[in-house]
Amino acid sequence: MSVVYEPFETENLLLKNRIVKSATAEGMATPEGFVTDPLIDFYRKLAEGGVGTIITGFMFVSEEGRAMKNMLGVSSDEHVKGLSKLLKEAKKADMDGLKVKLAAQLVHAGRQSPFNPVAPSAVLEATTNVMPRELSKEEIHGIIDDFANAAIRAEKAGFDAVQLHAAHGYLLSQFISPYTNRRRDEFGKERAKILLDIIGRIRERSKIPVLIKLNATDFIPGGLEVEEAVRIAKLLEEAGYEAIEVSAGMWESRLYTGFNVVCQNVERSGEAYFKEYAKKIKEKVGIPVILVGGIRSCEVAESLVGEYCDLVSMARPLIRDPYLPRRWRESPSDCKSCNKCLKNISKAPLTCFQN
C-alpha cells in the first residue's frame, strides 16, 4: 500500500489516510454565514472522493472578523444546526471503513478584512492602501474569547477538530509577524502569545483537538522568517496543538515576489514548494507536520512523507476533482495552477475554471 493511503494517528485523531483537503474559501454560504445545499454537496463529494481529512473553508469567529461575503460563520449558536447537518451528510457519504475527519478552520481577517480592518499595529496594508486600526488589549482578549467560543460551537456541531488560521496575513498571522506586530506590550514581546492564550482558553472548556495553519515565512522584508516560525512551532507543541500545517505568504507578498506566493504556479515553482520550510519545522517538533503547496502527484507525495512531513495537503487539485484520491495512484492531478478558483472567489462560488 502507498504510504499516503495508510492510516495515520495523531495524539487524539485516527485518520484513514495521510491526504488532507486544505482549507479554501468557498463563497457558498448565505450572507449571514449559514450552510447552504451547494456547500453540503461540495463536502459530500470530498467525502465520497476518499480524502482522509477535510479542513473547512475559513469560518469567521465574529462578524467583525469577516473576510468576505457569503463566508461560512461559526460566530453564533445559530450556525451550529446547519454545520451539524453538513457534517452528518459528509460522514454518511464516506463509505470507507474508517470515516473521514472534519476540522473547522477558524479565522479573523484582521487588516485583510474589507469591512473592519484591524491589526496588532497600525501598519498600512499596501495592496489595498488601507490603514488598519490598532487593537486595544481589551479587544485582543475579546478576540481570544471569540476563537474559544467558536471552537466550542464547532465541537457541538460535531467537528472532529478545529484549525486556527495563523497564515496568509490574516489576524493571527499578523500577530506572529514582526512586520505587522510592532506592539510593546505582552502581545508584542511574545508575538505567539495570542496563539497560546487561545488554546489555553479552549482547554478550559473542551478537549477538542486544535490544529494550526502556520506561516513559515511572510516573503516580506522585515516579516516572519522560518527560524522564528520554528521557535513558535516549538511553543505550539508545548501548548498542546495537535498538528501544524505549514504554508507561507500574505497579500502584500506579491509586491515583493511578483506572484501570488500563497497559491503558486507549479510549473514555475515545482511541486511541494514549501517543503524545505516544513522540513525545518518537522526537525524540531514531535507533533505531525502537514505540508501544503503545489502537490500534484502521488509519487511526489510519497517522497515527502517522513523527511518533510507526516501528511500531505491539497486545495486546488481537489477543487478540480474531489474524487482525485480514488485514482491518484494511477494518474496525477491535471490542475494547471491557473488560480482562477481563487481570483473569482469574491464574484462566484468556488469551482474550477480550468475548462
C-alpha positions in Angstrom: 0.0 0.0 0.0 1.2 3.5 -0.8 2.3 5.3 2.4 -0.1 8.2 1.7 -3.1 5.7 1.9 -2.0 4.2 5.2 -4.0 5.2 8.3 -2.2 7.8 10.5 -2.7 8.6 14.2 -2.1 11.9 15.9 -2.4 12.1 19.7 -6.2 12.3 19.5 -7.2 11.6 15.9 -7.2 8.4 13.9 -7.1 9.3 10.2 -7.9 6.9 7.5 -5.1 8.2 5.3 -2.5 10.9 5.1 -4.3 13.0 2.4 -5.8 16.3 3.7 -8.1 18.7 2.0 -6.6 22.1 2.8 -9.0 25.0 3.6 -10.2 27.3 0.8 -12.8 29.9 0.9 -16.0 28.6 -0.8 -18.3 31.6 -1.2 -21.3 29.4 -0.9 -22.8 30.4 2.5 -25.7 32.7 2.9 -25.0 36.4 3.6 -25.4 35.5 7.3 -22.8 32.7 7.1 -25.2 29.8 7.2 -24.8 26.5 5.4 -26.4 26.0 2.0 -27.2 23.0 -0.1 -24.4 23.7 -2.5 -22.0 23.7 0.5 -23.3 20.3 1.6 -22.9 19.0 -1.9 -19.3 20.3 -2.0 -18.4 18.5 1.2 -20.3 15.3 0.3 -18.3 15.0 -2.9 -15.0 15.5 -1.0 -16.0 12.8 1.5 -17.0 10.4 -1.3 -13.8 11.1 -3.1 -11.6 9.4 -0.5 -9.7 12.2 1.3 -8.8 11.3 4.8 -9.2 14.7 6.5 -11.2 17.8 5.3 -10.4 21.2 6.7 -13.3 23.5 6.0 -13.0 26.9 4.3 -12.2 29.6 6.7 -15.1 30.4 9.1 -15.5 33.8 10.8 -15.4 33.7 14.6 -17.1 37.1 14.8 -18.9 39.4 12.5 -16.0 41.9 12.9 -13.6 39.2 11.7 -15.3 38.5 8.3 -13.0 38.3 5.3 -15.7 38.2 2.6 -19.3 37.9 1.8 -21.0 34.5 1.6 -18.4 33.2 4.0 -19.2 30.4 6.5 -19.7 31.5 10.0 -19.3 30.0 13.5 -19.8 33.2 15.4 -23.3 32.4 16.7 -25.1 29.4 18.2 -27.5 29.7 15.3 -24.7 28.5 13.0 -24.5 25.1 14.7 -27.5 23.4 13.3 -26.5 23.9 9.7 -22.9 22.9 10.3 -24.2 19.7 12.1 -26.2 18.8 9.0 -23.2 19.4 6.7 -21.1 17.1 8.9 -23.7 14.3 9.0 -24.1 14.4 5.3 -20.3 14.3 4.7 -19.8 11.4 7.1 -22.7 9.5 5.6 -21.3 9.9 2.1 -18.0 8.3 3.1 -18.5 4.6 2.5 -15.0 3.6 3.6 -14.5 1.7 6.9 -12.6 4.5 8.7 -14.6 7.7 8.3 -13.3 11.0 7.1 -12.4 13.5 9.8 -13.5 17.1 9.5 -11.8 20.1 11.1 -13.3 23.6 11.2 -10.9 26.3 10.2 -11.4 29.4 12.4 -10.3 32.9 11.3 -10.4 36.6 12.0 -9.4 38.6 8.9 -7.8 41.5 10.7 -6.2 44.1 8.4 -7.2 42.0 5.4 -10.9 42.4 6.1 -12.7 44.7 3.7 -15.3 45.5 6.3 -13.4 46.1 9.6 -9.6 46.3 9.1 -7.9 46.0 12.5 -4.4 44.7 13.4 -1.9 44.3 16.2 -0.3 47.5 15.0 -1.4 50.3 12.6 0.7 49.3 9.5 -0.5 50.2 6.1 -1.9 47.3 4.0 -0.2 48.2 0.8 -2.3 46.1 -1.6 -5.5 47.9 -0.5 -3.9 51.1 0.7 -5.9 50.8 3.9 -4.5 51.8 7.3 -5.9 49.3 9.9 -6.9 50.4 13.4 -4.6 49.1 16.2 -6.4 46.7 18.6 -6.6 47.5 22.3 -5.6 44.9 24.8 -9.2 44.6 25.8 -10.2 43.9 22.2 -7.5 41.3 21.9 -8.8 39.4 24.9 -12.3 39.6 23.4 -10.9 38.1 20.1 -9.3 35.3 22.2 -12.8 34.6 23.6 -14.3 34.7 20.1 -11.9 31.9 19.0 -12.6 29.8 22.0 -16.4 30.2 21.7 -16.2 29.3 18.0 -14.2 26.1 18.9 -16.9 25.1 21.4 -19.6 25.7 18.8 -17.6 23.6 16.2 -17.4 20.8 18.8 -21.2 21.0 19.4 -21.8 20.8 15.7 -19.8 17.5 15.6 -16.4 18.6 14.2 -13.5 16.2 15.0 -11.1 19.1 15.4 -10.6 22.8 14.8 -7.8 24.6 13.0 -6.6 28.1 13.7 -5.7 30.1 10.6 -2.4 31.7 11.5 -1.1 32.1 7.9 -1.6 34.1 4.8 -1.7 37.5 6.5 -5.0 37.1 8.5 -5.1 38.3 12.1 -3.3 35.5 13.9 -0.7 35.6 11.2 -0.4 39.3 11.7 0.3 38.8 15.4 3.3 36.4 14.8 4.8 38.6 12.1 7.3 41.4 13.2 6.2 43.3 10.1 2.6 43.7 11.3 3.1 43.4 15.0 5.1 46.2 16.5 3.5 46.3 19.9 5.5 46.9 23.0 3.1 45.1 25.4 3.0 41.4 26.2 1.3 40.6 22.8 4.4 42.2 21.1 7.1 40.9 23.4 5.9 37.3 22.7 4.1 37.5 19.4 2.9 33.9 19.7 1.1 34.8 23.0 -2.3 35.1 21.3 -2.0 31.5 19.9 -1.0 30.2 23.4 -3.9 32.1 25.0 -6.5 30.8 22.6 -5.7 27.1 23.1 -5.5 27.8 26.8 -9.0 29.3 26.8 -10.3 26.4 24.7 -8.8 23.9 27.1 -10.7 25.5 30.0 -13.9 24.1 28.4 -13.0 21.4 25.9 -10.6 18.7 24.8 -11.3 19.1 21.1 -8.1 18.7 19.1 -6.6 22.0 17.9 -4.6 22.2 14.8 -2.9 25.3 13.3 -2.1 26.6 9.9 1.2 28.5 10.3 3.1 30.8 8.1 6.8 29.7 7.9 7.7 33.0 6.2 5.9 36.1 5.0 8.1 36.8 1.9 8.2 40.4 3.0 11.3 42.4 4.2 11.1 42.6 8.0 8.4 39.9 8.1 8.4 36.5 9.7 11.3 34.2 8.8 11.5 30.5 9.1 13.8 30.5 12.1 11.2 32.4 14.1 8.5 30.1 12.8 10.4 27.1 14.1 10.7 28.8 17.5 7.0 29.4 17.5 6.2 25.9 16.4 8.0 24.5 19.4 5.9 26.7 21.7 2.8 25.5 20.0 3.8 21.9 20.5 4.3 22.5 24.2 1.0 24.2 24.4 -0.8 21.2 23.1 -1.5 21.8 19.5 -2.3 18.6 17.6 -0.6 19.3 14.3 0.9 22.1 12.2 0.1 22.8 8.6 2.9 24.7 7.0 2.2 27.5 4.5 3.6 30.9 3.7 2.9 34.4 2.4 0.3 37.1 2.7 -1.4 39.5 0.3 1.4 42.0 0.4 4.0 39.3 -0.5 3.2 39.6 -4.2 4.5 43.2 -4.2 8.0 41.8 -3.4 7.8 38.4 -5.3 5.9 39.4 -8.3 3.5 36.5 -8.0 0.9 35.0 -5.6 3.0 33.1 -3.1 0.1 31.5 -1.3 -1.0 29.7 -4.5 2.0 29.4 -6.8 2.2 28.1 -10.3 3.6 24.6 -10.0 5.2 24.7 -13.5 7.2 27.7 -12.2 7.8 26.7 -8.6 7.8 22.9 -8.8 5.7 20.6 -6.7 5.7 21.0 -2.9 7.2 24.5 -3.0 7.0 24.9 0.8 8.7 21.6 1.6 12.0 23.0 2.9 10.2 25.2 5.4 8.1 22.2 6.5 11.3 20.1 6.9 12.9 22.7 9.2 9.8 22.7 11.4 9.5 18.9 11.4 13.1 18.5 12.5 12.3 20.5 15.7 8.9 19.3 16.7 7.4 16.0 17.6 3.8 16.7 16.6 2.6 15.9 13.0 3.5 18.4 10.2 1.2 18.8 7.3 2.7 20.1 4.1 0.6 22.2 1.6 1.6 23.9 -1.6 1.6 22.6 -5.2 1.4 18.8 -4.5 0.1 17.2 -7.7 1.3 13.6 -7.9 1.1 10.7 -5.6 4.7 9.8 -6.4 5.9 13.2 -5.1 3.6 12.9 -2.0 5.1 9.6 -1.1 8.6 11.0 -1.4 7.7 13.8 1.1 6.2 11.7 3.9 8.8 11.0 6.6 11.5 13.5 5.7 9.5 16.7 5.1 6.1 16.0 6.6 3.7 13.5 8.0 0.6 14.3 6.0 0.1 16.0 2.6 -2.4 18.7 2.0 -4.0 19.9 -1.2 -6.6 22.5 -2.2 -6.7 23.3 -6.0 -6.4 19.7 -7.2 -9.4 18.7 -5.0 -11.4 21.7 -6.2 -10.8 20.5 -9.7 -11.6 16.9 -8.9 -12.9 15.9 -5.4 -12.5 12.3 -6.4 -8.8 12.6 -7.1 -7.7 10.4 -4.1 -9.5 7.4 -5.5 -7.4 7.5 -8.7 -4.3 9.3 -7.6 -2.0 6.3 -7.7 -2.8 5.8 -11.4 -2.6 9.5 -12.6 -1.6 12.8 -11.1 -3.9 15.8 -10.9 -4.2 17.8 -14.1 -4.7 21.1 -12.2 -2.8 23.7 -14.1 -2.5 26.2 -11.3 -4.4 28.9 -13.2 -5.6 30.2 -9.9 -8.9 31.3 -11.4 -10.7 29.5 -8.5 -9.0 32.0 -6.1 -9.3 35.0 -8.4 -13.0 34.6 -8.8 -13.9 33.7 -5.3 -15.4 37.2 -4.5 -17.6 37.0 -7.6 -18.7 33.4 -7.8 -18.9 30.2 -5.6 -15.8 28.1 -5.5 -15.3 26.0 -8.6 -12.7 25.0 -11.2 -12.5 27.4 -14.2 -9.7 25.5 -16.0 -12.0 24.2 -18.7 
